[in-house]
Amino acid sequence: MQEQEKDKGKTVTYGEVIMRLSPSENRKLQQSNKMDFFFGGTEMNVAASLSYFGLKTQQVSNVSNDLVGDAALAAMKQFGIDVSAVNKVDHPLGLYFLEVGSSMRPGKIAYNRLHGAFANIKPEQVDWQAVLENCDYLHWTGISPAISEGAYLTLKEGLEIASEKGITITADPAYRSNLWKYGKDGHEILKELTCLSTIFIGGVNEINEILGTDFSFEEEGFIAAAKKLMEECPNIEKVFDKVRTGVSASWQKIYGRAWTGKEYLTTEELEITSVVDRIGTGDAFAAGLIYGLQNFDDKKALGFANAACALKHTILGDANLVSVEEVLEVMEGSTGGRIKR
């Protein structure tokens, strides 16, 4: 990790801390009698990456009150994340199983999270006034409010307080239909929470899900979708999108695009021909964007996010453990992977 920057407030992330279990060497579960494990979770991955960029971070969550929860807390501390707002509760830590894909065989995931520690979070467990003290950014994703009503209500309270305080709220509201099991309409809730936010991280698919629209994927469709989102949710100031082309599970191409409310921005496409790990690449984009918006103009911030996302494909585990310097080198065209001596 880099030395933390002293002149900026912290970034707060809200979401589940989850254990990932995966057979090594691209094996299927049926082939393996041992598995590697990592601690992650989409929002925690963002916090870990920002910590490695030198920013102060704090996670709001629940973990299990046992040795697994202790290990999760230790992992977050190792990443440099402030865990003072992480509660220990008498429910198991959520987990998921991942079969890593290769070439034309896609990766597969099975979740066990709907009755875990985070699913049992409640608004009274979080002192948002204290958590948001000296906070510049609050980040959330669509996964968290999908897990339980308590997770949704806790997040809503945090967003309302953050909005009152003038904190920048970054929303990555991907809709996961298989998670919304507690009787609420996910589209309505995601629109409600998005309208409390200021920066939207997502593209046409996410906007269509939230608004019930059918904008096309092309540039004109993206701009029209972004404008419609800003019309429906006036607090949204800018829209940033990561565009992926999957040649195979092992070969990916990505570029970034944005609508700033005034102009359309895009980046060059980066190609990753030997993917090490796809998990957390979207989180790496979000973290790169949050860092970039605090340090660069919009165009450079978008390029920084895209380069950070590309680098995550080369890092095993959920978190993007790269430095600002490494991301800037990729932005500047250093993609040959030459050994540094």
KOLFI-819082 format. One line per 5 residues: number of its first residue (from 1); their letters; for each residue y, x, z of N, C-alpha, C. Coordinates in steps of 0.05 Angstrom, whole numbers, m for minus. Example, Ala and Ser with C-alpha at 12.3 -4.5 7.8 and 13.67 -1.06 7.14 Angstrom:
REM residues 2
1> as> m114:264:156:m90:246:156:m66:264:156; m45:257:142:m21:273:143:1:258:157
REM end
This chain:
REM residues 341
1> mqeqe> m24:17:0:0:0:0:25:17:0; 46:7:m12:71:21:m12:86:14:14; 105:31:22:121:25:45:136:m1:39; 137:m19:59:149:m45:54:179:m43:51; 190:m59:32:218:m59:27:232:m73:50
6> kdkgk> 253:m60:61:266:m70:85:288:m91:80; 298:m91:55:321:m108:49:314:m135:39; 289:m143:39:281:m169:29:266:m184:50; 270:m210:50:254:m227:68:225:m228:59; 209:m241:75:181:m242:69:174:m264:49
11> tvtyg> 150:m262:37:138:m284:22:116:m296:39; 117:m322:42:97:m337:57:78:m350:37; 52:m347:42:32:m361:25:16:m380:43; 9:m403:32:m5:m423:47:m31:m430:32; m54:m427:45:m79:m434:31:m103:m424:46
16> evimr> m126:m429:34:m152:m423:46:m158:m393:43; m169:m382:64:m182:m356:63:m212:m361:60; m224:m350:39:m251:m357:32:m267:m332:26; m293:m334:33:m311:m311:28:m325:m315:1; m325:m294:m15:m339:m294:m41:m365:m278:m39
21> lspse> m387:m290:m47:m413:m277:m48:m423:m274:m76; m430:m250:m84:m437:m246:m112:m458:m224:m115; m479:m229:m131:m498:m208:m137:m484:m185:m152; m493:m161:m147:m481:m138:m161:m493:m135:m189; m480:m118:m205:m490:m110:m231:m494:m133:m250
26> nrklq> m476:m153:m248:m477:m176:m267:m503:m191:m266; m517:m190:m243:m542:m205:m241:m537:m235:m236; m557:m251:m243:m557:m279:m236:m569:m281:m207; m562:m303:m193:m572:m306:m166:m603:m305:m165; m616:m315:m185:m645:m316:m186:m657:m288:m188
31> qsnkm> m641:m268:m196:m651:m241:m199:m647:m224:m175; m631:m233:m155:m622:m215:m134:m630:m225:m107; m636:m206:m89:m640:m213:m61:m619:m201:m42; m597:m192:m54:m575:m182:m38:m549:m188:m54; m527:m190:m38:m502:m197:m51:m479:m182:m38
36> dfffg> m459:m175:m54:m434:m164:m44:m416:m187:m35; m399:m182:m15:m380:m203:m8:m352:m191:m6; m333:m209:m12:m304:m202:m10:m290:m226:3; m268:m220:16:m251:m242:26:m227:m246:7; m222:m271:0:m200:m276:m18:m190:m305:m14
41> gtemn> m184:m318:m35:m171:m344:m35:m145:m341:m51; m140:m360:m68:m119:m356:m89:m92:m349:m77; m84:m361:m55:m58:m355:m43:m58:m328:m28; m81:m323:m15:m83:m298:0:m83:m275:m20; m95:m279:m44:m95:m258:m64:m66:m251:m72
46> vaasl> m49:m271:m74:m21:m267:m80:m8:m250:m59; m13:m257:m34:m1:m242:m11:m11:m213:m11; m37:m209:m16:m47:m182:m16:m34:m165:m38; m31:m176:m62:m18:m162:m84:11:m155:m77; 25:m175:m66:53:m170:m59:56:m148:m38
51> syfgl> 37:m148:m19:37:m127:1:34:m99:m12; 16:m97:m31:13:m72:m45:37:m65:m62; 53:m85:m69:78:m79:m83:100:m71:m63; 95:m73:m38:114:m65:m17:130:m87:m5; 123:m112:m10:138:m134:2:124:m144:28
56> ktqqv> 140:m156:45:129:m167:70:117:m194:63; 93:m199:74:79:m224:68:67:m236:94; 64:m262:94:51:m276:116:35:m299:105; 10:m302:115:m8:m323:107:m9:m345:128; m8:m370:119:m12:m393:136:m40:m405:130
61> snvsn> m58:m406:149:m85:m415:143:m100:m420:169; m125:m428:166:m145:m429:188:m169:m412:180; m181:m398:200:m206:m385:195:m225:m393:218; m250:m387:214:m270:m394:234:m268:m377:259; m274:m390:282:m272:m376:308:m299:m362:313
66> dlvgd> m305:m342:297:m330:m327:300:m327:m300:286; m349:m285:284:m348:m259:273:m339:m259:243; m345:m281:229:m337:m282:201:m307:m286:199; m296:m303:216:m267:m306:217:m253:m280:226; m265:m266:245:m254:m240:253:m253:m220:230
71> aalaa> m275:m220:214:m276:m202:191:m255:m210:170; m250:m236:166:m230:m245:148:m202:m236:157; m197:m239:182:m171:m230:193:m168:m200:190; m189:m185:194:m188:m156:191:m182:m148:162; m194:m163:143:m188:m157:115:m159:m163:108
76> mkqfg> m149:m185:118:m120:m191:112:m102:m170:124; m108:m162:149:m92:m141:161:m93:m115:145; m117:m109:135:m120:m85:118:m103:m86:93; m100:m110:82:m83:m114:59:m53:m112:66; m47:m114:92:m19:m113:101:m6:m140:104
81> idvsa> m22:m161:107:m13:m188:109:m9:m195:139; 13:m207:146:18:m217:173:0:m242:178; m17:m240:198:m36:m262:203:m29:m278:228; m4:m276:238:3:m289:263:4:m319:260; 4:m330:236:3:m359:231:m24:m368:221
86> vnkvd> m44:m352:225:m71:m359:218:m86:m368:244; m95:m393:245:m108:m404:268:m138:m399:267; m150:m395:290:m179:m393:293:m189:m420:303; m207:m433:288:m217:m460:295:m247:m461:294; m258:m481:307:m287:m484:309:m300:m498:285
91> hplgl> m294:m487:262:m307:m496:237:m313:m471:220; m334:m472:204:m342:m448:188:m322:m441:167; m321:m415:160:m304:m406:139:m315:m416:112; m297:m425:94:m306:m433:68:m317:m409:52; m335:m414:34:m346:m393:17:m353:m403:m10
96> yflev> m357:m384:m29:m366:m392:m55:m384:m370:m66; m401:m378:m85:m420:m360:m97:m411:m356:m126; m412:m331:m135:m403:m324:m162:m425:m308:m177; m433:m319:m200:m449:m303:m218:m429:m292:m239; m426:m266:m240:m407:m253:m258:m418:m254:m287
101> gssmr> m402:m264:m305:m411:m266:m333:m409:m239:m347; m420:m238:m371:m419:m215:m387:m422:m223:m416; m405:m211:m433:m405:m217:m462:m404:m247:m467; m424:m259:m481:m423:m287:m487:m433:m305:m464; m443:m293:m442:m452:m309:m419:m429:m312:m399
106> pgkia> m421:m337:m395:m397:m342:m377:m405:m338:m348; m384:m332:m331:m388:m332:m302:m392:m360:m292; m405:m363:m269:m410:m389:m257:m403:m388:m227; m391:m409:m217:m382:m410:m189:m393:m436:m176; m402:m433:m151:m409:m456:m135:m395:m454:m108
111> ynrlh> m380:m475:m100:m363:m474:m76:m377:m488:m52; m371:m478:m29:m378:m491:m4:m353:m490:14; m335:m509:11:m309:m506:24:m298:m533:35; m309:m555:28:m296:m581:34:m298:m589:63; m314:m575:80:m316:m582:108:m311:m557:125
116> gafan> m297:m538:114:m293:m512:128:m268:m512:145; m261:m488:154:m239:m484:173:m213:m494:161; m207:m487:136:m181:m494:124:m180:m524:119; m203:m536:112:m203:m565:106:m196:m581:131; m198:m568:155:m192:m582:180:m164:m575:191
121> ikpeq> m147:m562:174:m120:m556:183:m104:m582:186; m85:m582:205:m68:m605:209:m39:m596:214; m19:m613:207:9:m605:209:17:m594:236; 6:m605:258:14:m596:284:4:m568:291; m13:m557:274:m23:m530:279:m3:m508:269
126> vdwqa> 16:m516:253:34:m497:240:63:m502:249; 75:m482:260:104:m483:267:120:m472:243; 126:m490:224:138:m482:199:166:m470:204; 181:m480:224:207:m469:229:206:m439:236; 186:m432:252:182:m404:259:171:m388:235
131> vlenc> 152:m399:221:140:m385:199:160:m379:177; 178:m398:172:197:m394:150:223:m380:158; 224:m369:182:246:m353:190:246:m327:174; 269:m319:162:271:m295:146:252:m295:122; 248:m319:110:230:m322:87:247:m326:62
136> dylhw> 240:m311:41:254:m314:15:238:m332:m4; 211:m329:m3:194:m344:m22:171:m357:m6; 164:m382:m14:140:m396:m4:123:m402:m29; 98:m394:m28:80:m398:m51:57:m417:m44; 51:m436:m62:28:m453:m59:15:m458:m86
141> tgisp> m10:m468:m85:m25:m475:m109:m37:m502:m106; m46:m513:m128:m58:m540:m128:m85:m542:m115; m97:m519:m109:m122:m519:m95:m120:m529:m67; m99:m520:m52:m96:m526:m24:m94:m556:m18; m76:m571:m30:m75:m600:m24:m99:m616:m33
146> aiseg> m115:m604:m50:m139:m618:m60:m162:m618:m39; m161:m599:m20:m184:m595:m3:m187:m617:19; m164:m625:30:m165:m646:50:m138:m659:53; m137:m682:66:m111:m695:71:m95:m679:91; m108:m667:110:m93:m650:129:m80:m626:115
151> ayltl> m95:m614:97:m84:m591:82:m60:m600:65; m61:m623:53:m39:m634:38:m15:m640:55; m19:m654:78:4:m661:95:17:m637:107; 1:m617:114:12:m592:126:29:m578:105; 20:m576:80:35:m564:59:61:m579:54
156> kegle> 59:m606:52:83:m622:47:104:m617:67; 97:m616:93:117:m611:114:130:m584:110; 113:m563:103:125:m537:98:144:m536:75; 137:m550:53:154:m550:30:180:m564:36; 179:m586:51:204:m600:58:222:m583:74
161> iasek> 212:m569:93:228:m551:110:239:m528:94; 222:m516:77:230:m494:60:253:m502:41; 250:m526:30:271:m537:12:297:m540:27; 296:m550:51:321:m553:67:334:m526:73; 317:m505:76:328:m479:82:337:m464:57
166> gitit> 332:m475:33:340:m462:9:322:m439:0; 297:m440:10:277:m419:3:267:m425:m25; 263:m404:m41:250:m407:m67:221:m414:m64; 213:m436:m76:185:m445:m74:171:m443:m101; 151:m426:m102:135:m422:m126:110:m439:m126
171> adpay> 106:m455:m147:84:m474:m148:65:m466:m171; 40:m463:m165:19:m459:m185:m1:m482:m183; 8:m506:m192:m6:m531:m184:m29:m538:m203; m48:m520:m207:m71:m526:m224:m87:m549:m212; m96:m568:m229:m111:m591:m221:m141:m585:m223
176> rsnlw> m155:m587:m200:m184:m583:m199:m197:m610:m192; m207:m624:m212:m217:m651:m207:m240:m651:m188; m257:m630:m187:m280:m630:m170:m273:m627:m140; m248:m621:m134:m240:m617:m106:m228:m641:m93; m218:m660:m108:m203:m683:m97:m223:m704:m88
181> kygkd> m233:m702:m63:m254:m719:m53:m246:m738:m31; m221:m737:m22:m214:m752:2:m198:m777:m4; m199:m787:m28:m187:m813:m35:m159:m813:m45; m146:m790:m48:m119:m790:m58:m119:m783:m88; m98:m792:m102:m94:m786:m130:m82:m759:m133
186> gheil> m97:m739:m142:m88:m712:m144:m64:m709:m162; m62:m724:m183:m40:m722:m202:m14:m730:m188; m15:m752:m173:9:m761:m159:18:m741:m138; m1:m730:m123:6:m712:m101:18:m686:m113; 5:m676:m135:15:m651:m147:43:m655:m158
191> keltc> 49:m678:m169:76:m683:m179:96:m684:m155; 88:m698:m134:105:m699:m110:112:m671:m100; 91:m654:m97:95:m627:m86:110:m609:m106; 105:m613:m131:119:m597:m152:149:m604:m151; 156:m629:m146:184:m637:m145:198:m626:m121
196> lstif> 184:m615:m102:196:m601:m79:199:m571:m84; 190:m562:m107:189:m534:m113:210:m525:m133; 213:m499:m137:235:m489:m154:225:m473:m178; 203:m460:m176:191:m444:m198:164:m455:m203; 158:m462:m229:133:m473:m237:117:m451:m251
201> iggvn> 93:m445:m242:75:m426:m254:52:m441:m267; 54:m445:m292:34:m461:m306:43:m468:m334; 26:m480:m350:33:m485:m377:30:m514:m385; 25:m519:m410:23:m546:m421:1:m562:m408; m22:m550:m404:m45:m564:m392:m37:m575:m364
206> einei> m25:m558:m348:m18:m566:m321:4:m587:m321; 23:m585:m339:45:m605:m340:33:m632:m350; 16:m631:m370:3:m655:m379:m13:m669:m357; m27:m653:m341:m43:m665:m319:m25:m679:m299; m2:m666:m292:15:m676:m271:31:m700:m281
211> lgtdf> 41:m699:m306:58:m720:m316:44:m741:m332; 18:m736:m339:4:m756:m356:14:m756:m384; 23:m733:m394:34:m730:m421:13:m717:m439; 20:m713:m464:2:m700:m483:16:m680:m501; 33:m663:m489:47:m643:m505:27:m624:m517
216> sfeee> 34:m613:m540:17:m594:m554:20:m566:m543; 1:m548:m549:0:m522:m537:20:m503:m550; 29:m508:m575:46:m490:m589:73:m486:m575; 88:m467:m585:114:m460:m572:132:m485:m569; 134:m501:m590:151:m525:m588:141:m544:m567
221> gfiaa> 114:m547:m565:103:m564:m545:107:m554:m517; 105:m528:m513:110:m516:m487:138:m520:m478; 157:m515:m496:186:m519:m489:191:m548:m483; 180:m567:m499:185:m595:m494:172:m604:m467; 148:m592:m461:135:m599:m436:151:m589:m412
226> akklm> 162:m564:m415:178:m553:m393:203:m569:m389; 216:m578:m410:240:m594:m408:234:m621:m394; 212:m633:m402:204:m658:m390:198:m655:m360; 185:m633:m353:179:m628:m325:205:m625:m309; 224:m610:m320:250:m607:m306:265:m633:m304
231> eecpn> 261:m651:m324:274:m677:m323:261:m694:m300; 235:m693:m298:220:m709:m278:223:m697:m250; 225:m670:m249:227:m656:m223:252:m638:m225; 276:m648:m219:300:m633:m223:303:m607:m207; 287:m604:m186:288:m579:m170:276:m556:m185
236> iekvf> 259:m561:m205:246:m540:m220:267:m526:m238; 270:m500:m234:291:m485:m249:279:m470:m273; 254:m461:m270:242:m445:m292:212:m450:m292; 201:m446:m316:172:m450:m320:161:m424:m332; 140:m413:m320:127:m388:m329:97:m394:m333
241> dkvrt> 87:m384:m356:60:m391:m364:45:m365:m372; 20:m364:m364:1:m343:m373:m17:m355:m394; m18:m343:m418:m35:m353:m440:m58:m334:m444; m83:m345:m443:m107:m329:m445:m123:m336:m470; m133:m315:m483:m153:m319:m505:m178:m304:m496
246> gvsas> m200:m319:m493:m225:m306:m485:m242:m301:m509; m243:m276:m517:m261:m268:m539:m290:m270:m529; m294:m260:m504:m319:m263:m490:m313:m260:m460; m334:m262:m443:m330:m258:m414:m320:m230:m408; m326:m211:m426:m319:m183:m422:m295:m175:m437
251> wqkiy> m284:m192:m453:m262:m184:m471:m241:m207:m471; m218:m201:m460:m197:m221:m456:m170:m211:m468; m154:m230:m477:m127:m224:m486:m108:m242:m471; m85:m232:m462:m66:m248:m447:m37:m241:m456; m20:m261:m455:8:m257:m457:23:m278:m440
256> grawt> 48:m273:m434:64:m291:m418:86:m304:m435; 93:m328:m427:115:m342:m439:130:m358:m418; 155:m364:m423:171:m378:m403:193:m394:m416; 202:m415:m402:226:m430:m409:244:m428:m384; 267:m416:m387:285:m411:m365:305:m434:m361
261> gkeyl> 303:m454:m377:324:m475:m377:345:m471:m397; 346:m446:m407:365:m438:m428:352:m425:m452; 331:m410:m448:319:m396:m470:288:m393:m466; 275:m389:m489:246:m385:m490:241:m355:m490; 223:m346:m472:216:m318:m470:186:m314:m475
266> tteel> 179:m291:m485:150:m285:m488:146:m255:m485; 121:m247:m481:114:m219:m479:95:m211:m501; 90:m186:m504:69:m176:m522:42:m183:m510; 22:m186:m527:m5:m192:m517:m18:m166:m508; m31:m168:m485:m47:m145:m475:m77:m152:m477
271> eitsv> m92:m132:m485:m121:m136:m490:m137:m121:m470; m156:m134:m457:m175:m121:m438:m202:m123:m450; m213:m101:m459:m238:m102:m475:m263:m97:m457; m259:m89:m432:m282:m85:m414:m274:m96:m387; m277:m122:m384:m268:m136:m359:m287:m128:m336
276> vdrig> m275:m119:m314:m290:m113:m290:m293:m138:m273; m271:m154:m270:m271:m177:m252:m250:m196:m261; m257:m221:m268:m238:m242:m276:m225:m256:m252; m239:m256:m229:m229:m271:m206:m202:m259:m197; m183:m277:m192:m157:m268:m181:m137:m259:m202
281> tgdaf> m143:m262:m228:m124:m253:m248:m100:m271:m250; m104:m297:m247:m81:m315:m246:m63:m310:m221; m76:m303:m199:m61:m297:m174:m45:m271:m178; m56:m252:m193:m42:m228:m199:m17:m233:m216; m20:m252:m234:3:m260:m250:25:m272:m232
286> aagli> 17:m290:m214:36:m303:m196:50:m282:m179; 34:m263:m168:46:m243:m150:65:m225:m166; 57:m218:m191:75:m201:m207:100:m216:m213; 99:m242:m218:123:m258:m223:141:m259:m199; 129:m264:m175:145:m266:m151:160:m240:m146
291> yglqn> 145:m217:m149:158:m191:m146:180:m187:m167; 173:m194:m192:191:m190:m214:217:m205:m211; 215:m231:m203:239:m247:m200:258:m236:m178; 247:m221:m159:264:m210:m138:276:m183:m146; 266:m171:m168:275:m144:m175:285:m141:m203
296> fddkk> 279:m159:m221:286:m156:m250:298:m182:m261; 307:m180:m286:315:m205:m299:290:m221:m308; 293:m245:m318:271:m262:m324:251:m250:m344; 262:m237:m365:244:m226:m385:227:m204:m374; 239:m186:m359:224:m164:m348:205:m174:m326
301> algfa> 213:m194:m311:195:m206:m291:170:m217:m304; 174:m231:m327:151:m242:m342:133:m219:m352; 144:m198:m362:128:m175:m371:113:m162:m349; 126:m160:m326:114:m148:m302:90:m165:m293; 93:m192:m293:72:m210:m286:48:m207:m305
306> naaca> 54:m205:m331:32:m203:m350:17:m177:m347; 31:m155:m343:18:m129:m339:2:m128:m313; 12:m141:m292:m3:m142:m267:m28:m158:m271; m27:m180:m285:m50:m196:m291:m71:m180:m307; m62:m165:m327:m80:m149:m343:m95:m128:m326
311> lkhti> m80:m115:m308:m92:m95:m291:m113:m106:m272; m108:m131:m263:m128:m143:m244:m155:m145:m257; m157:m149:m283:m183:m150:m296:m199:m125:m293; m186:m103:m284:m200:m77:m281:m207:m71:m252; m200:m89:m233:m204:m85:m205:m226:m103:m194
316> lgdan> m246:m91:m181:m267:m107:m169:m257:m120:m143; m265:m145:m139:m256:m160:m116:m235:m180:m123; m226:m195:m104:m207:m217:m109:m178:m208:m111; m170:m187:m98:m142:m179:m96:m135:m157:m116; m110:m157:m125:m101:m138:m145:m88:m114:m131
321> lvsve> m104:m94:m126:m96:m71:m109:m83:m49:m126; m61:m56:m139:m46:m36:m155:m18:m35:m146; m5:m13:m153:23:m8:m145:43:m17:m166; 68:m19:m158:89:m25:m176:90:m5:m199; 86:21:m193:87:42:m213:65:38:m234
326> evlev> 41:30:m225:19:26:m244:25:3:m263; 37:m18:m252:44:m41:m269:66:m34:m289; 86:m19:m280:107:m11:m298:97:7:m320; 78:24:m314:66:41:m335:53:25:m357; 39:4:m349:26:m13:m370:48:m27:m385
331> megst> 68:m37:m372:91:m50:m386:103:m32:m407; 104:m7:m400:117:13:m418:98:23:m440; 74:12:m441:56:19:m463:34:38:m456; 31:46:m431:10:65:m424:m16:49:m418; m31:44:m439:m56:28:m436:m81:44:m444
336> ggrik> m78:70:m447:m101:86:m456:m120:93:m434; m112:90:m409:m130:96:m387:m136:126:m384; m118:142:m392:m122:171:m390:m123:179:m360; m141:197:m353:m144:207:m326:m119:222:m318; m110:217:m293:m87:231:m282:m97:253:m265
341> r> m87:277:m270:m96:301:m254:m73:314:m240
REM end
